[in-house]
Amino acid sequence: MQNYSTDAINIKTYPISEFDNIVVMFSKDMGLIRGIAKGVKRPKSKLGAASQALVANSLVLSERRNLDIIKEASAINSFNKLRYNLDKLTMAIYITEAINIFCTADNSEKAQNEEIYNLLYKTLDNIQNAQDKTRILLSAIKFQLAFMKLSGFGIELKRCLKCSSEPTGSVLFSPETGGIACVDCAIEQVHYVKMHEKIREFLIALNETPIHLKTKYDDIVNEKVTNSCFNLLKKYIEITGNKKSKAFKVMEETKSRLKGV
């Protein structure tokens, strides 16, 4: 069996035997992949820390018929700051949930895989270094917009989905269709949320700006706006992926337990 190398970010891990784990990863070359970390739960395992969720590694894997074997793993970034803040950790898990839902195993589109890998890496780094809740949410919104575009489900914020005009003033946004409608173009059977003109301008700016660059809104936006936009896009992503995020449910349960201590 041949060995191959790739860079990958661990999405999640789960046990397959007493000492072995399966690691779900997003690879820069092949998209979503799964590999076995043998002996990872033994005290002296060299793969222990590198096989944890939310770690970016340079890997060497050995091809197998069913699941490849992780032979070597050298950490590129362990994103340690994520692990000491519940809001950051929850958002990071939410991001990886989206990757796991929309990305396919062994995707041959290498250019797309590299773009998604770089987006995921930059987003996790932005979240771990965020100074407050607003910056965490802003990083997540940038990811939501860019990732859905890369996945073929880009959000339409400039033109009405019905009449194709560029509306002025407030519009209606549909989480079901992922686009806007003029107030007069609303379809009775579709659920809409009113979107203020300034919110739409904010989202358009983020949607059209590469994630590594700042917009004029980055330093002035507040938590109320980012929270509202994040939840709106979260709803769209859950409807499109036909799966609700578990990350925030776990966070609420964790907070409740901590309050009870």
C-alpha positions as CSV (number, residue, x, y, z in Angstrom):
1,M,0.0,0.0,0.0
2,Q,1.2,3.5,-0.9
3,N,1.8,6.4,1.5
4,Y,0.7,9.9,0.7
5,S,1.0,13.3,2.3
6,T,-1.5,16.1,2.8
7,D,-2.3,19.0,5.1
8,A,-5.7,18.5,7.0
9,I,-7.7,20.0,9.8
10,N,-9.4,17.6,12.2
11,I,-13.2,18.0,12.2
12,K,-14.1,15.4,14.8
13,T,-12.9,12.1,16.3
14,Y,-14.7,9.0,17.6
15,P,-13.5,5.6,19.0
16,I,-13.3,2.5,16.8
17,S,-11.7,0.3,19.5
18,E,-10.1,0.4,22.9
19,F,-7.0,2.3,21.8
20,D,-7.9,3.5,18.2
21,N,-9.9,6.5,17.0
22,I,-11.3,7.4,13.6
23,V,-10.4,11.0,12.7
24,V,-12.6,13.0,10.3
25,M,-10.5,15.6,8.6
26,F,-10.8,18.2,5.9
27,S,-7.8,17.8,3.6
28,K,-6.3,20.6,1.5
29,D,-6.0,18.1,-1.5
30,M,-8.9,15.6,-1.2
31,G,-11.6,17.3,0.8
32,L,-13.3,15.3,3.5
33,I,-11.3,12.3,4.5
34,R,-11.3,9.7,7.4
35,G,-8.3,8.0,8.8
36,I,-7.5,5.6,11.7
37,A,-5.2,6.9,14.4
38,K,-3.9,3.6,15.8
39,G,-3.0,3.4,19.5
40,V,-3.9,7.0,19.9
41,K,-5.3,6.4,23.4
42,R,-2.2,4.8,24.7
43,P,-0.2,7.0,27.1
44,K,2.9,7.3,24.9
45,S,1.2,7.7,21.6
46,K,2.8,10.1,19.2
47,L,-0.5,10.9,17.6
48,G,-2.3,11.8,20.8
49,A,-2.4,15.6,20.7
50,A,-2.3,15.8,16.9
51,S,-5.5,13.7,16.6
52,Q,-7.7,16.0,18.6
53,A,-10.5,17.9,17.0
54,L,-9.7,21.4,15.7
55,V,-6.0,20.8,15.0
56,A,-4.3,21.4,11.6
57,N,-1.7,18.8,10.8
58,S,0.8,17.9,8.1
59,L,0.1,14.2,7.6
60,V,1.4,11.0,6.2
61,L,-1.2,8.4,5.6
62,S,-1.0,4.8,4.3
63,E,-3.7,3.8,1.8
64,R,-6.0,1.0,2.8
65,R,-9.1,-0.5,1.2
66,N,-11.6,0.9,3.7
67,L,-9.9,3.4,6.0
68,D,-6.4,4.9,5.6
69,I,-4.0,4.7,8.5
70,I,-2.5,7.9,9.9
71,K,1.2,7.1,10.1
72,E,2.6,10.6,11.0
73,A,1.1,13.9,12.1
74,S,2.9,17.1,12.7
75,A,0.8,19.9,14.1
76,I,0.7,23.1,12.0
77,N,-1.7,24.9,14.3
78,S,-3.4,23.5,17.4
79,F,-5.7,26.6,17.7
80,N,-5.2,26.4,21.5
81,K,-7.0,29.6,22.3
82,L,-10.3,28.1,21.1
83,R,-10.2,25.6,24.0
84,Y,-10.3,28.1,26.9
85,N,-13.4,30.1,25.8
86,L,-16.8,28.5,25.5
87,D,-18.1,31.0,22.9
88,K,-15.0,30.5,20.7
89,L,-15.1,26.7,21.0
90,T,-18.8,26.6,20.2
91,M,-18.4,28.7,17.1
92,A,-15.4,26.6,15.9
93,I,-17.5,23.4,16.3
94,Y,-20.4,25.1,14.4
95,I,-18.0,25.9,11.6
96,T,-16.7,22.3,11.3
97,E,-20.3,21.0,11.5
98,A,-21.1,23.0,8.3
99,I,-18.0,21.5,6.6
100,N,-19.0,18.0,7.6
101,I,-22.6,18.5,6.2
102,F,-21.8,20.2,2.9
103,C,-18.5,18.7,1.9
104,T,-18.2,15.3,0.2
105,A,-15.6,12.6,0.8
106,D,-12.6,12.4,-1.5
107,N,-13.7,15.4,-3.6
108,S,-11.5,15.5,-6.7
109,E,-11.9,19.3,-7.1
110,K,-8.4,20.2,-5.8
111,A,-8.8,23.9,-6.3
112,Q,-12.1,24.0,-4.4
113,N,-10.7,21.8,-1.6
114,E,-7.7,24.2,-1.2
115,E,-10.0,27.2,-1.0
116,I,-12.3,25.6,1.6
117,Y,-9.2,24.4,3.6
118,N,-7.7,28.0,3.6
119,L,-11.1,29.4,4.5
120,L,-11.5,27.0,7.4
121,Y,-8.0,27.6,8.6
122,K,-8.3,31.4,8.5
123,T,-11.7,31.3,10.2
124,L,-10.5,29.2,13.1
125,D,-7.5,31.4,13.5
126,N,-9.7,34.5,13.4
127,I,-12.0,33.1,16.0
128,Q,-9.3,32.0,18.4
129,N,-7.7,35.5,18.2
130,A,-11.0,37.4,18.5
131,Q,-11.1,40.0,21.2
132,D,-14.8,39.9,22.0
133,K,-18.2,38.3,21.0
134,T,-18.7,40.7,18.1
135,R,-15.4,39.7,16.5
136,I,-16.3,36.0,17.0
137,L,-19.6,36.5,15.3
138,L,-18.0,38.6,12.5
139,S,-15.5,35.9,11.7
140,A,-18.4,33.4,11.6
141,I,-20.5,35.5,9.2
142,K,-17.6,35.9,6.9
143,F,-17.2,32.1,6.9
144,Q,-20.9,31.5,6.3
145,L,-21.0,33.8,3.3
146,A,-17.8,32.5,1.7
147,F,-18.4,28.9,2.4
148,M,-21.9,28.8,1.0
149,K,-20.6,30.5,-2.1
150,L,-17.9,27.9,-2.5
151,S,-20.4,25.2,-2.0
152,G,-22.7,26.4,-4.7
153,F,-25.3,27.9,-2.5
154,G,-24.3,31.6,-2.5
155,I,-26.7,34.1,-1.1
156,E,-28.3,36.7,-3.4
157,L,-28.3,40.1,-1.7
158,K,-28.3,42.5,-4.6
159,R,-31.2,41.5,-6.8
160,C,-34.8,40.5,-6.1
161,L,-35.2,36.8,-6.8
162,K,-38.6,37.4,-8.4
163,C,-38.2,40.5,-10.6
164,S,-34.4,40.7,-10.8
165,S,-34.4,44.4,-9.9
166,E,-32.0,46.0,-7.5
167,P,-34.2,47.3,-4.8
168,T,-33.6,50.3,-2.6
169,G,-34.5,50.7,1.1
170,S,-35.5,47.7,3.2
171,V,-36.1,44.3,1.6
172,L,-37.3,40.9,2.5
173,F,-34.9,38.0,3.0
174,S,-36.0,34.4,2.8
175,P,-34.0,31.8,4.7
176,E,-35.6,29.1,2.5
177,T,-34.4,30.6,-0.8
178,G,-31.3,32.3,0.4
179,G,-32.2,35.6,-1.4
180,I,-34.0,38.9,-1.2
181,A,-37.3,40.1,-2.5
182,C,-38.8,43.5,-3.0
183,V,-41.6,44.2,-0.6
184,D,-44.1,44.0,-3.5
185,C,-42.6,40.7,-4.8
186,A,-43.2,38.6,-1.6
187,I,-44.6,35.2,-2.3
188,E,-47.4,34.2,0.2
189,Q,-46.1,30.7,0.9
190,V,-42.5,31.8,1.6
191,H,-41.3,33.0,5.0
192,Y,-39.5,36.3,5.0
193,V,-37.5,38.4,7.4
194,K,-37.4,42.2,7.0
195,M,-33.8,43.3,6.2
196,H,-32.9,46.9,6.7
197,E,-30.9,48.6,3.9
198,K,-27.9,49.1,6.1
199,I,-27.8,45.5,7.1
200,R,-28.0,44.5,3.5
201,E,-25.1,46.8,2.6
202,F,-23.1,45.3,5.5
203,L,-23.6,41.8,4.3
204,I,-22.9,42.7,0.7
205,A,-19.6,44.2,1.7
206,L,-18.6,41.1,3.6
207,N,-19.8,38.8,0.8
208,E,-17.7,40.6,-1.8
209,T,-14.5,41.0,0.3
210,P,-11.9,38.2,0.7
211,I,-11.8,36.9,4.3
212,H,-8.3,38.1,4.8
213,L,-9.2,41.7,4.1
214,K,-11.2,44.1,6.3
215,T,-14.3,46.0,5.3
216,K,-15.2,49.5,6.5
217,Y,-17.7,47.8,8.8
218,D,-15.3,45.6,10.7
219,D,-14.3,48.2,13.3
220,I,-17.8,49.8,13.8
221,V,-20.2,46.9,13.8
222,N,-21.8,45.9,17.1
223,E,-22.8,42.6,18.7
224,K,-26.5,43.2,18.1
225,V,-26.0,43.5,14.4
226,T,-23.6,40.6,14.1
227,N,-25.7,38.3,16.2
228,S,-28.8,39.1,14.1
229,C,-27.0,38.5,10.8
230,F,-25.3,35.3,12.1
231,N,-28.6,33.7,13.2
232,L,-30.2,34.7,9.9
233,L,-27.5,33.0,7.9
234,K,-27.4,30.1,10.3
235,K,-31.1,29.5,9.6
236,Y,-30.4,29.5,5.8
237,I,-27.6,27.0,6.2
238,E,-29.6,24.7,8.4
239,I,-32.5,24.7,5.9
240,T,-30.2,24.2,2.9
241,G,-28.2,21.4,4.6
242,N,-31.4,19.9,6.1
243,K,-29.7,19.6,9.4
244,K,-29.7,21.7,12.6
245,S,-26.5,22.6,14.4
246,K,-25.8,20.8,17.6
247,A,-23.0,23.1,18.8
248,F,-25.2,25.8,20.4
249,K,-27.5,23.2,22.1
250,V,-24.4,21.7,23.7
251,M,-23.2,25.2,24.7
252,E,-26.5,26.0,26.5
253,E,-26.5,22.7,28.3
254,T,-22.9,23.3,29.4
255,K,-23.7,26.8,30.7
256,S,-26.7,25.4,32.6
257,R,-24.5,22.8,34.2
258,L,-21.9,25.4,35.2
259,K,-24.6,27.6,36.7
260,G,-25.7,24.6,38.8
261,V,-22.2,23.9,40.2
